[in-house]
Amino acid sequence: YSFDTRVLMGAITTLAFGDSASTLVGKKFGKIKIAGNKTLEGMAGGVIISVIPLALFLPFYVAIIAAVAGMLAEMLPANDNYTIPLASGGAIALLI
């Protein structure tokens, strides 16, 4: 069993695009709080913006699931720079 580089690429892509987008969208449009300062609108923005680059090298359904997993992990009360890539990379590893 070899480690697929798409797992690492997907984890980094979700962190880079999703985390940034969720912060920007949440601050600009966020109204519905779901966890601390995190908003539903920010999470949705993070998912949408993450799926676009993920779909360039992953099957579309895997890109969606990885983005959702990463943005759900952002809601955890831990450093999201660790939780997002672990959750999205784990989802990708299970699905490809």
N, C-alpha and C positions, 0 to 999 in steps of 0.2 A: 504494500500500500504506500503510494507516494503522495506527498503533500502537494496539492494542486495550487499553483501560484494565484489562481483566481480567488482563492479564499483570502489570501493576504491582500490582494488588490481590492477586493470587495470590502474588506474590513476598513482599510485606509480610506477608500472612496466614501463610504458611509460616514465615517468620522469627519472627513474634510468638508464634504458637501452638506450632509444632513445636520451636523452640529451647528455649522455656520448659518445655514438657512433657517433652522428652527429658532435660533436666537434673533436673527433679523426680522423674520416674519412675526414672531411672538411679540417683540417690542413694538413693532409698527401696527399690527392688527389684532393682537391678542386681547381677548375679553373673557373667555371662559377658562378659568383656572382649574387645573386638574391635579397638580402636585407642586406645592410650594409656589414658586414664581413661574412654573411651566404652564403653558396654555395649550389648549386643544388646537388653536390655529397655528401655533408654532410647530407643534408636532406634525400636523398635516403638511405644512410647508416643508419641513425637513424630509418627510417621506417622499413627497412629490419631487423635490429637487434632487434627492438621492437616487431615485429610480432612473432618472434620465441617463446619468453616466454609467450606472450599474448595468443597464440594459444594453450597453455597447459591447459588453464581454460576457454577460450571463444571460441565460434564458429569462424571458420577461417575468414569468411567475417567480423565479428565484430572486430576481431583482426586487420585486415587490415585497416578498416575505423578508428578505434581508433588511430592506429599508424600514419596514414596520418593526422588526425585532430590534434594530438599532435605536429607533426613536422611542420604543417602549422602555428600553434599557436606560435611556436618558432620564427617565422619570425616577429611577432608583436614587435613594439618598446616598450615593457614592460618586466618586469622581467620574464624570461621563467620558473623560478621555480614555478610561479603561473599560467602562461598561459597554459603550457603543461598539467598539471593534470586537470585543469578545462575543457579544450577542449576534451581531451581523455576521461575523466570520464563522461562528458556530452554526448559524442557520445555513449559510452557504455550504459549509463542509458536510452537513447532513443531507443537503438536497442535490448536490452535484456528484 
